[in-house]
Structure formats: C-alpha cells, structure tokens
C-alpha cells in the first residue's frame, strides 16, 4: 500500500537538508587558514606524516601557498624526509623565501653520503629542467661548499658569474681553500671557464687571504685590467695601499686612475725610512721616470754622492720640490752630512725652506769630523750674506788647541735648572718630574754628590747663590704657601734644605748681601702680572722689610745688591734707584732678558735675541749682535760672557764661545754643544752646560 505524500513530506525535507549539507562539505573547499591550523595541530602532536600528507595534497592545488609549504618543510625535517624538504625549500627560495637555508644546509652537511648524492641529483635535475634558476644554483654552490666539494661549488659559481655573480659565495670558496696552488688547479680543471673570471678569482683568493705577494703575482698575469670586476679591482687596490704599495700602484696604472697614483705616492712619502726603503725599488720599476720616486731613491737607496748628483740632474731638468720644501731640503742636507766634499751645486733651494733644524746634522757633523767640508760650507754661507757665521765656522774648522778639561759630568740626564757658585766650587741642579723633584749638589773639587728628594713645586728655574758661595736659594711652593728653599754649603758641608716662609706669590730676585734676599711679590689680574713690589727678607730670621709698594716695571738687583727698577717710558727705558732716576732714549724695546755687568755700570738687554748694551755713564745703547743667552750667570770677566754661538743662517746655536760685549769679538772654546742647549753658566774659568739626551751635564775647566 502506498504511503501518502503528506506522511513523507517532513522526513523527506530533513533528508534533503542532510544531503545538501554533506555536498557542501564535500564540494566547497576548506579555507587554507583552517587547513594550516589543523596541520599545525598535527605537527604539534608530532603526527608529522599526516601533517605532510595533507599539506602535500593541498599544495598540488595551490602551489604558491608559501605558509603551508614552510610548515611542510618543517614537518619533513621532523619526519627525516630531507630530500622532500629540500625540494620544497628550493621552491620557496626561488619565490624569495630563504629563511630556512641555514637549517637545510646544516642538515645536508650532516647527512649520509648517499643522501648527499641524492640531494645533488635532485638539484641537478631541477637545473637541467630550468637552467635559469639562479637562486637554486647559488644554493647548489653553497651545498657543495657545506659538504666540502669545492670543484662542484666552483662549477656552479662559474655558471653564475656570467649572469648573477655571487661574490659572497666566491669569497667563501676562496677562504675554504688554503693553498693557492690547489686553487689554481681547481680553476684550471673547470670546463671552459672565462679567462676574466679565472683571473678575478685568483685575485679574490689573494684578497681573502690578505696575501699581498699573491695579489702581485695574480695581477702580473692580467694584461687587460678592465675585464676584472670593479669591486675586486678596488679591493685589490685597498689591500695594496695597506700591505704593499707596488700592487696598489700597478692597479692604479693599469686602470689609468691618476688619483690612485697620487694617493700611493702621498702615502709613500709619509712612511718611515725603513718602509720607504723596502717598497721603493718596486715602485721605481713601475714608474721609472717619476721625479718624486727618483728623489726618494736619492734619499734612501743610492750612495750619498750619487744621490746628490741625481738631485742636481733632476733640478737641472726643471724639478722643483712641492709644498714648503722642508722634506726635500732636509733630505738633501742629510745626504750632504754624509759626504766629505762639499759643493755649492748641491745647495739649490736650501734657503727657500724654513728648515733651521734640518741643518743640525750637517753642521754638527762638519764641525765635529769634517773640517774641509766646514770650510767649504763657510764660503757658501758667506756668499749668502752671513759673514759672521762663516768666520765662526772657519774658526771651528781650524781649531787645534787642547780641549778644555771635563771636571764632572753626568750624561743622559735632563735637568730643569743649573747653577754654579760664584767661587766655582759647587754645582746645583734640579730634576723635576710630575710627582717629585730631586735636588743635586756637587762639590766640584772632590766630586762628592749630595741629593735630596722633594715634592716642592718650583716657582722659577733659577738657583741663586749668595756672594760668599755659602748659601743657595730657590723659590718653591709648599702646597699653596710661598717658600724660599735654602741650602747651606758653609765649611764645605752640604746641609739639609730648610724652608723660609716668604710673602705670598713671590719669587727670589737675588741676594742683596750674604744674609738678605730680595723677593718680588706679584699683583695679578685674572691672567697677567700687572704690578709688583719688593721685600728684603733675612735668610736666617725671615724678617721682612718692604722696599716698595706695588708699581709698574721690572725690579732688578745688581751685583752690589742694590734694587733698581727698570721701566718702559715713552721714548725708551727708565732706571729708578729710589734716590735717583735716569731715562735712556730708545726707539723700541721689549726686554726679554737683562743682566747687569759685573761693574754695575752697564746693562745687557736682549730684545727677541738681539743684544744691546746700555752704558749708564754715556746713556748710549750699542752693539746689536744676536746672542743666545740661555740663563744668567755666564760672566767670564767684567765685559765677557760665555754662551753658545748663534748661527743666524740656521737659527740655531752650538759652539761655546766667550764674547766680549764691548768689542763684539768672540773666542771659540773648542767645545761643541748640542744645538739648543738650554743651560750654560760660569764662574771664573769653570763653565757648566746641560742639555737633554746623551750630553746631559758637562762641567769644564777652561785654560
């Protein structure tokens, strides 16, 4: 019996809905996000096979679903399906995602040889199907390096070089090969590699191993540098600039890069002598006609006489040194100091450069060991208007008397001050360092030395002796307090230094007699001394007697112990004894140093080195010779002083002379002092000099 339609309607509708729902599930694609979440859940549960199966199926439908492919690679890693992971990674890498490269390379490097073989075949198959997969080929090169197969890596890098050079991987390959001969062998075994690539790779090996000799060797094989990539050329130049200038210059010349050539030559000129000597021959070979290299050859490679002749030849052909001529003239003078025969033809440009100190070696060498050369040099100097200097040179060259006797010396020291007692029996000096000072007193009759270690700050660089030579004093600071430091030598015994408190911000002018010191106290603004006043202080009791108020001018104490003020006046200078004043006309005077003649009737005043004599009786100034008076205490007699002779042509002083300030005549002592000796003092026929270095301190007894 048939069932009525009415009875079937409701169940039928329900069944239809079920069928539609099932169809929807089967026919409507699941969203990728849902699939990814489901597969991630499977991955987290370590069901890697199911995760991989679902993702692989989905990727056949949507191959560019990169998120799913990345998870698939991870699942295949976890499921030890390295080849499957490799295939999917290569797809990702060509799409631009290389985030998993390091992981897969490490896993391939650790895999068994058979897996590595299959991986190589897989990569090769992909490249045979599409040779334009440059990212895959670059990975292939990295894979071969990871498994230590350099020939395989180089074959891929060679192919890449024509389309998309991988300098990073080429450099890595070069670093992995430790032997240059092996590197050459590997390159030569490649099938028809481009010559430009092979030569570039040889240079690259030298760069990566920072081997300048190999760079030079590789560079020598290259006839046309333009075939080498510019980045390799630039890096080779930089390596040469820092390791071997010949390579840098070779690159610069082959690339016709004039700025590089100039940079190489400039760097060479700044090098130390030993570096120049080692690098210069190869540079001259590359640029045999370059005057600057020939000049350096004259200075550093050739014998001195040949070097000088080469310089003359260059000058005759129009060469002129660059800049201020200092380096050129210094080098030429150094060569001259090494030859016996002086010739004026070698002296072109020497007066065109501020090279006072550059004369030192030449003149000092000639004075000490080449009298013939010194006489010839004297003629040259005289021709250039330096007659007095020439005469002194001739005097030194012809000196034949016995040299003065050295009665005490201490080589290799650098004292901060130096002073002889008036009777010539005692020498005192100070060695000052940042944290302490040493006072040394020497009995010149016995050679006995007494020293004291102190921590005083010395206000001035002078020790002042009493007229009877029994006491010596210096101005020091003890903390913030001004102190006169006094040492007694009475009875031939050196006593411990004693401290005498003195007015604040004061320093010793000298002894007014054997008991009393004259001290100058200063009044300053924020920077400059503006006024001063003088006190007479008893060296035993410390009793003070002020001899003036603050005033302008310079206080002086003459040999008789009188206080005389020197002042600048509108038309000259003035002298004020307190009970009388005198003015002396002078166009201009800016006293740098002054001292009273022993008879107190004249004053020597130096104004920027030019010494003038003021005669108090006549009121006239006389004498204008340049004197290098380096410290007070150099009087040999009532009119003569000991001092280093000042060569005006070189601005330096050296020969120790006794100059009569009234006649201007100088007598050479036979002693050659180091240039720039800062301390010379004397007492009668005893002369002491000091200079840093080997000379140290020397004390002479003059005939």
C-alpha positions in Angstrom: 0.0 0.0 0.0 1.4 3.4 -1.0 2.4 5.8 1.7 0.6 9.1 1.4 2.7 12.0 0.3 1.7 14.1 3.2 3.2 11.5 5.5 6.5 11.5 3.6 6.9 15.3 3.3 8.6 16.1 6.7 11.1 13.3 6.7 11.9 14.0 3.1 12.7 17.6 3.8 15.1 16.5 6.6 16.8 14.0 4.3 17.2 16.6 1.6 18.9 19.0 4.1 21.3 16.3 5.2 22.3 15.6 1.6 22.8 19.3 0.9 25.0 19.7 4.0 27.1 16.7 3.0 27.5 18.0 -0.5 28.5 21.4 0.8 31.2 19.8 2.9 32.5 17.8 0.0 32.2 20.3 -2.7 33.1 23.6 -1.0 37.0 23.9 -0.4 38.1 24.2 3.1 39.8 27.6 3.9 43.6 27.5 3.8 43.7 29.0 7.3 41.7 26.2 8.6 44.0 23.7 6.9 47.1 25.4 8.2 45.7 25.4 11.7 44.7 21.8 11.5 48.1 20.8 10.2 49.9 22.9 12.8 47.9 21.0 15.4 49.0 17.7 13.8 52.6 19.0 13.8 52.4 19.9 17.4 51.1 16.4 18.2 54.1 15.1 16.3 52.0 13.4 13.7 54.4 14.6 11.0 53.3 12.1 8.4 49.6 13.2 8.5 50.7 16.8 8.5 52.9 16.3 5.5 50.2 14.3 3.6 47.5 16.9 4.0 49.9 19.8 3.1 51.3 18.0 0.1 47.7 17.4 -1.2 46.7 21.0 -0.7 49.9 22.3 -2.4 49.1 20.4 -5.5 46.0 22.6 -5.8 47.7 25.8 -4.5 51.5 25.6 -5.2 52.1 29.2 -4.2 50.7 28.7 -0.7 54.0 29.5 0.9 52.9 29.3 4.6 51.7 25.8 4.0 55.0 24.9 2.2 57.1 26.3 5.0 55.2 24.1 7.5 55.6 21.2 5.2 59.3 21.7 5.1 59.4 21.7 8.9 57.3 18.5 9.0 59.5 16.8 6.5 62.6 17.8 8.6 60.9 16.3 11.6 60.0 13.2 9.7 63.5 12.8 8.4 62.4 13.3 4.9 65.4 15.5 4.0 65.0 15.2 0.2 61.3 16.1 0.3 62.2 19.1 2.5 65.0 20.1 0.0 62.6 20.1 -2.9 60.1 22.2 -1.2 62.7 24.6 0.2 64.1 25.2 -3.4 60.6 26.1 -4.5 60.4 28.6 -1.6 63.8 30.0 -2.3 63.0 30.8 -5.9 60.0 32.6 -4.6 62.2 34.7 -2.4 61.9 33.0 1.0 65.4 31.8 2.1 64.8 31.9 5.8 65.4 28.1 6.2 68.5 27.9 4.2 71.0 27.6 7.1 68.9 24.8 8.6 68.7 22.7 5.5 72.4 23.2 4.7 73.4 22.1 8.1 71.2 19.0 7.8 72.6 18.1 4.4 76.2 18.6 5.6 75.5 16.2 8.5 73.6 13.6 6.3 75.0 10.4 4.9 76.9 10.4 1.6 74.0 8.6 -0.2 71.5 11.3 0.9 74.0 14.0 -0.2 74.3 12.2 -3.6 70.5 12.1 -4.0 70.3 15.8 -3.0 72.9 16.6 -5.7 70.9 14.7 -8.2 67.7 16.4 -7.2 69.2 19.8 -7.6 70.8 18.9 -10.8 67.5 17.6 -12.2 65.9 21.0 -11.4 68.7 22.9 -13.0 68.6 20.7 -16.1 64.9 21.4 -16.5 65.4 25.1 -16.0 69.0 26.5 -16.2 67.8 30.0 -15.2 67.1 29.1 -11.6 70.0 31.2 -10.3 68.9 31.0 -6.7 68.8 27.3 -6.9 72.3 27.3 -8.5 73.6 29.6 -5.8 72.2 27.2 -3.2 73.9 24.3 -5.1 77.2 26.1 -4.7 76.6 26.6 -1.0 75.6 23.0 -0.6 78.8 21.8 -2.3 80.9 24.0 0.0 79.0 22.7 3.0 79.9 19.1 2.0 83.5 20.2 1.2 83.2 19.7 -2.6 85.0 22.8 -3.9 85.1 21.6 -7.5 81.4 21.2 -7.5 80.9 24.6 -5.9 83.2 26.3 -8.4 81.4 24.7 -11.4 78.2 26.4 -10.2 79.9 29.7 -9.4 81.4 29.7 -12.8 78.0 29.5 -14.5 76.6 32.1 -12.2 79.4 34.5 -13.0 78.0 35.2 -16.4 74.5 36.1 -15.2 74.3 36.8 -11.5 77.8 36.8 -9.8 77.7 35.7 -6.2 80.7 37.5 -4.7 79.9 36.4 -1.2 80.0 32.7 -2.2 83.0 33.2 -4.4 84.8 34.8 -1.4 83.7 31.9 0.9 85.0 29.4 -1.6 88.4 31.2 -1.7 88.6 31.2 2.1 87.9 27.4 2.2 90.9 26.7 0.0 94.1 27.1 2.0 96.6 26.5 -0.9 96.9 28.9 -3.8 98.4 26.1 -6.0 95.3 23.9 -5.2 93.1 26.9 -6.0 94.8 27.3 -9.4 94.4 23.6 -10.1 90.7 23.7 -9.3 90.2 26.7 -11.6 92.1 25.1 -14.4 90.1 21.9 -14.2 86.8 23.7 -14.9 85.3 23.3 -18.3 86.0 26.3 -20.5 85.9 28.9 -17.7 86.0 32.6 -18.9 89.5 34.0 -18.6 88.3 37.1 -16.9 86.5 35.0 -14.2 89.6 32.8 -13.6 91.9 35.8 -13.2 89.4 37.6 -11.0 89.1 34.5 -8.8 92.9 34.4 -8.4 92.9 38.0 -7.2 89.9 37.2 -4.9 91.9 34.4 -3.3 94.7 36.8 -2.5 92.2 39.3 -1.1 90.5 36.8 1.1 93.9 35.6 2.5 95.3 39.1 2.6 98.4 37.9 0.8 99.9 40.9 -1.0 102.5 38.8 -2.8 99.9 36.5 -4.3 97.9 39.6 -5.3 101.0 40.9 -7.1 101.5 37.5 -8.8 97.9 37.4 -9.9 98.0 41.0 -11.1 101.1 40.4 -13.2 99.2 37.8 -15.2 96.4 40.2 -16.2 97.0 42.2 -19.4 93.7 43.9 -19.5 92.5 45.0 -16.0 89.1 46.1 -17.4 88.0 42.5 -17.6 88.2 42.2 -13.8 85.1 43.3 -11.9 85.4 46.8 -10.5 84.8 45.7 -6.9 87.7 43.2 -7.0 89.9 45.8 -8.6 89.1 48.4 -5.9 89.6 45.9 -3.0 92.9 44.8 -4.5 94.0 48.5 -4.6 93.0 48.9 -1.0 94.9 45.8 0.0 98.0 47.2 -1.8 97.6 50.6 -0.2 97.8 49.0 3.2 100.1 46.0 2.6 102.2 46.7 -0.5 102.3 49.9 -2.5 103.6 48.2 -5.6 100.4 46.3 -6.0 98.3 49.5 -5.5 100.4 51.4 -8.0 100.2 48.6 -10.5 96.4 48.7 -10.2 96.4 52.5 -10.4 98.5 52.5 -13.6 96.5 49.7 -15.3 93.2 51.4 -14.6 94.6 54.8 -15.6 93.4 56.2 -12.3 95.6 59.2 -11.6 94.0 59.9 -8.2 95.1 56.5 -7.1 98.6 57.1 -8.3 98.8 60.4 -6.3 97.4 58.6 -3.3 100.1 55.9 -3.5 102.9 58.5 -3.8 101.5 60.6 -1.0 101.3 57.5 1.3 104.9 56.5 0.4 106.2 60.0 1.4 104.5 59.7 4.9 106.1 56.3 5.7 109.1 55.7 8.0 112.5 55.4 6.4 112.7 51.6 6.6 109.3 51.2 5.0 110.2 53.5 2.1 113.5 51.6 1.5 111.6 48.3 1.3 108.8 49.5 -1.0 110.6 52.0 -3.2 112.5 49.6 -5.7 109.3 48.0 -7.0 107.6 51.4 -7.3 110.6 52.8 -9.3 110.3 49.8 -11.6 106.7 50.6 -12.3 107.3 54.4 -12.7 110.9 54.8 -13.6 110.6 58.4 -14.8 108.6 59.8 -11.8 110.6 62.6 -10.3 109.2 62.1 -6.8 110.3 58.5 -6.8 113.7 59.4 -8.1 114.1 62.0 -5.3 113.2 59.3 -2.7 115.7 57.0 -4.4 118.4 59.6 -3.9 117.5 59.9 -0.3 117.1 56.2 0.6 118.6 53.9 -2.0 121.6 55.4 -3.6 125.0 56.2 -2.0 125.0 59.8 -0.7 127.2 61.2 -3.5 125.2 59.5 -6.2 122.0 60.6 -4.6 123.2 64.3 -4.6 124.2 64.1 -8.2 120.8 62.7 -9.1 119.1 65.6 -7.3 121.2 68.1 -9.2 120.3 66.3 -12.5 116.6 66.5 -11.6 116.9 70.2 -10.7 118.7 71.0 -13.9 115.8 69.3 -15.8 113.3 71.6 -14.1 112.3 69.7 -10.9 111.1 71.8 -8.0 110.1 70.3 -4.7 106.4 70.6 -3.7 105.0 72.4 -0.6 107.3 74.2 1.8 110.4 72.3 0.5 111.0 71.1 4.1 111.2 67.4 3.3 113.3 67.9 0.2 115.8 70.3 1.8 116.1 68.2 4.9 116.8 65.1 2.9 119.4 66.9 0.8 121.2 68.3 3.9 121.2 64.8 5.4 123.0 63.5 2.3 125.5 66.4 2.5 126.3 65.4 6.1 127.5 62.0 4.8 129.9 63.2 2.1 133.4 64.7 2.7 133.4 67.1 -0.3 131.0 70.0 -0.1 129.9 71.5 -3.4 127.7 74.6 -3.7 125.9 73.0 -6.6 124.1 70.8 -4.1 122.6 73.8 -2.2 119.8 74.8 -4.5 116.6 75.5 -2.6 118.2 75.3 0.8 117.4 78.9 1.7 113.9 78.6 0.3 112.6 76.5 3.2 112.1 77.0 6.9 114.5 74.2 7.8 116.5 75.6 10.7 116.7 72.2 12.5 117.3 70.4 9.2 120.8 72.0 9.2 121.6 70.4 12.5 123.0 67.1 11.3 125.0 68.6 8.5 126.6 71.5 10.5 127.2 69.3 13.6 128.8 66.5 11.6 131.0 69.0 9.7 132.0 70.8 13.0 132.9 67.5 14.7 134.5 65.5 11.9 134.8 67.2 8.5 136.8 70.5 8.8 137.3 70.5 5.0 133.6 70.4 4.4 133.0 73.0 7.1 135.4 75.4 5.4 133.6 74.9 2.0 130.3 75.4 3.7 131.6 78.6 5.3 132.4 80.0 1.9 128.9 79.2 0.7 127.3 80.8 3.8 129.4 84.0 3.4 128.3 84.3 -0.2 124.7 84.4 1.1 125.5 87.4 3.4 126.4 85.6 6.7 129.9 86.7 7.2 130.0 86.3 11.0 128.6 82.8 10.7 131.2 81.9 8.1 134.0 83.3 10.3 132.9 81.2 13.2 132.8 78.1 11.0 136.3 78.7 9.9 137.4 79.2 13.5 135.9 75.9 14.5 137.4 74.1 11.4 140.9 75.4 12.2 140.8 74.9 16.0 143.9 72.9 17.1 144.3 73.7 20.8 143.8 71.2 23.6 140.2 70.8 24.5 139.0 72.1 27.9 139.2 69.6 30.7 135.9 68.0 31.8 135.9 68.0 35.6 132.5 66.5 36.2 129.7 65.0 34.1 126.5 63.1 34.2 125.4 62.0 30.7 121.8 61.2 29.8 120.0 63.5 32.2 117.7 66.4 31.6 117.9 69.0 34.5 115.3 71.7 34.9 117.9 74.2 36.1 121.6 74.6 36.6 123.8 77.0 38.6 127.4 77.4 39.7 128.5 79.0 42.9 130.5 82.3 42.5 133.7 80.6 43.7 133.3 77.8 41.1 133.4 75.1 43.8 129.7 74.0 43.7 127.2 73.0 41.1 123.5 72.7 41.9 120.7 71.5 39.6 117.2 70.1 39.9 115.5 67.2 38.1 111.7 67.8 38.1 109.1 65.2 37.3 105.3 65.3 37.6 105.2 63.9 41.1 108.5 64.8 42.7 111.8 66.6 42.3 115.5 65.8 43.0 118.0 68.4 44.0 121.6 67.5 43.2 124.6 69.4 44.7 128.1 68.5 43.5 131.4 69.5 45.2 133.4 70.1 42.0 136.7 70.0 43.9 136.1 66.5 45.4 133.4 65.1 43.1 131.2 64.4 46.1 127.5 64.4 45.2 124.6 65.1 47.6 121.0 64.7 46.6 117.6 65.4 48.2 114.2 64.1 47.0 111.5 66.6 47.5 107.9 67.3 46.4 108.1 71.0 46.0 106.7 72.9 43.0 109.5 75.2 41.8 108.2 78.7 41.0 111.2 79.7 38.9 114.0 77.8 37.2 116.9 79.6 39.0 119.0 78.8 42.0 120.5 82.0 43.5 123.9 81.8 45.2 125.0 84.2 47.9 128.1 86.1 47.1 130.3 84.1 49.5 129.0 80.8 48.0 127.9 79.6 51.4 124.1 79.6 50.6 121.9 78.9 47.6 118.2 79.6 47.4 115.2 78.9 45.1 111.6 79.9 45.1 109.2 77.0 45.7 105.6 76.3 46.7 104.7 74.0 49.6 101.1 73.4 49.0 99.7 76.9 48.4 102.4 78.6 50.5 105.4 80.5 49.1 108.7 79.3 50.5 112.3 80.2 50.0 114.2 76.9 50.0 117.7 77.5 51.3 120.7 75.1 51.3 123.9 75.8 53.2 127.3 74.8 51.8 129.3 76.6 54.5 132.5 74.9 55.5 132.3 72.6 52.6 129.4 70.7 54.1 126.0 70.4 52.4 123.2 70.8 54.9 119.6 69.7 54.7 117.4 72.2 52.8 115.4 74.5 55.1 112.2 76.3 54.5 111.9 80.1 54.9 108.3 81.4 54.7 108.1 84.4 52.4 105.4 86.7 51.1 102.6 85.1 49.1 103.0 84.9 45.4 106.6 85.9 45.5 109.9 84.8 44.0 113.6 85.5 44.6 115.3 88.2 42.7 118.7 87.6 44.2 120.9 88.2 47.2 121.3 91.8 48.4 124.2 90.6 50.5 125.3 87.3 52.1 122.4 87.4 54.6 119.4 89.1 52.9 117.3 88.0 49.9 115.4 90.3 47.6 111.9 88.9 46.8 109.5 90.1 44.2 105.8 89.8 45.1 103.2 89.9 42.3 99.9 91.6 41.8 97.9 90.0 39.0 94.6 90.3 37.3 92.9 87.1 36.2 95.7 86.2 33.8 98.6 88.7 33.7 101.1 90.1 36.1 100.3 93.8 36.2 102.4 95.2 39.1 104.9 94.0 41.7 106.7 95.1 44.8 110.0 94.0 46.5 110.8 92.9 50.1 114.1 92.5 51.7 114.0 89.2 53.7 116.6 88.0 56.2 117.5 84.4 55.2 118.1 83.5 58.9 115.2 85.1 60.7 112.7 85.6 58.0 112.3 89.3 58.9 110.7 91.3 56.1 111.3 94.9 55.1 109.2 96.1 52.2 111.3 98.3 49.9 108.4 99.5 47.6 104.7 99.5 47.1 103.1 97.8 44.1 104.2 99.6 41.0 104.9 99.1 37.3 108.2 98.0 35.9 110.8 95.3 36.4 112.7 95.1 39.7 116.4 94.1 39.3 119.2 93.6 41.8 122.7 94.5 40.6 126.0 92.9 41.7 126.3 95.4 44.6 123.0 94.3 46.0 121.1 97.5 45.0 117.5 97.4 44.0 116.9 99.2 40.7 113.6 99.4 38.8 113.5 99.2 35.1 110.5 100.8 33.4 109.2 101.4 29.9 109.0 105.0 29.0 107.6 106.8 26.0 110.9 107.2 24.3 112.9 104.4 25.8 113.5 102.9 29.3 114.0 104.4 32.8 116.1 103.2 35.7 115.0 104.1 39.3 117.4 103.6 42.2 114.9 105.0 44.7 117.0 108.1 45.4 117.6 108.9 41.7 116.2 108.2 38.3 117.6 108.2 34.8 115.9 107.9 31.4 117.6 106.5 28.3 116.2 107.1 24.8 115.5 104.1 22.6 113.1 103.7 19.6 111.6 100.5 20.8 112.5 98.0 23.5 110.6 94.9 24.7 113.1 93.4 27.2 113.2 89.6 27.0 116.2 89.2 29.3 118.6 91.5 31.1 121.6 91.4 33.4 124.0 93.8 35.0 127.6 93.9 34.0 129.9 92.9 36.9 130.9 96.6 37.4 127.2 97.6 37.6 127.9 100.4 35.0 126.3 98.7 32.1 123.3 96.5 31.4 122.9 93.9 28.7 119.3 93.7 27.4 118.1 91.2 24.8 115.1 92.0 22.7 114.0 88.9 20.8 117.5 87.6 20.7 119.2 90.9 19.7 121.5 92.0 22.5 122.1 95.7 23.2 124.4 97.3 25.8 123.3 100.3 27.8 126.2 102.4 29.1 124.9 104.2 32.2 127.7 106.8 32.1 127.1 107.8 28.5 123.4 106.9 28.2 124.0 105.3 24.9 123.0 101.9 23.5 125.5 99.9 21.5 126.1 96.5 20.0 123.4 94.7 18.1 124.6 91.1 17.7 122.1 88.2 18.1 123.1 86.3 21.3 121.6 83.1 22.6 121.8 84.0 26.3 120.1 81.0 27.9 120.4 81.8 31.6 122.1 84.3 34.0 125.4 83.5 35.4 127.6 83.4 32.3 130.1 86.1 33.1 133.7 85.3 32.3 135.1 88.7 33.3 133.9 92.3 33.6 133.0 92.5 29.9 132.7 89.0 28.6 130.2 86.2 28.8 130.1 82.5 27.9 127.3 81.5 25.6 126.6 79.2 22.6 127.3 81.0 19.3 124.1 81.7 17.4 124.3 80.8 13.7 121.9 83.3 12.1 121.6 81.3 8.8 120.1 78.3 10.5 118.6 79.9 13.7 120.5 77.5 16.0 123.3 77.8 18.4 126.2 75.5 19.3 129.9 76.4 19.6 130.7 77.6 23.1 132.3 81.0 22.9 133.5 83.8 25.1 132.2 87.1 23.7 133.5 90.5 24.7 130.3 92.5 24.8 132.2 95.8 24.4 134.2 94.8 21.3 131.9 92.1 19.9 134.8 89.7 19.5 134.2 86.1 20.2 136.8 83.4 21.2 135.9 79.8 20.5 136.4 77.5 23.4 136.8 74.2 21.5 133.5 72.9 22.9 130.7 71.9 20.5 127.4 72.0 22.5 124.3 70.2 21.2 122.0 72.5 19.3 119.5 74.2 21.6 121.5 73.7 24.8 119.2 75.4 27.4 121.6 75.9 30.2 125.1 77.5 30.3 126.6 79.1 33.4 130.0 80.0 34.5 132.1 81.1 37.5 135.6 82.3 36.6 137.2 79.6 34.4 134.5 77.0 35.3 131.7 76.6 32.8 128.8 74.2 33.1 126.3 73.3 30.3 123.3 71.0 30.2 121.2 69.5 27.5 118.8 66.6 27.3 120.0 63.4 25.8 123.4 61.8 25.8 125.1 65.1 26.6 123.4 65.5 30.0 125.5 67.8 32.2 129.1 68.7 31.5 131.4 70.9 33.6 134.6 72.2 32.1 137.7 73.9 33.5 138.8 76.5 30.9 142.5 77.2 30.3 
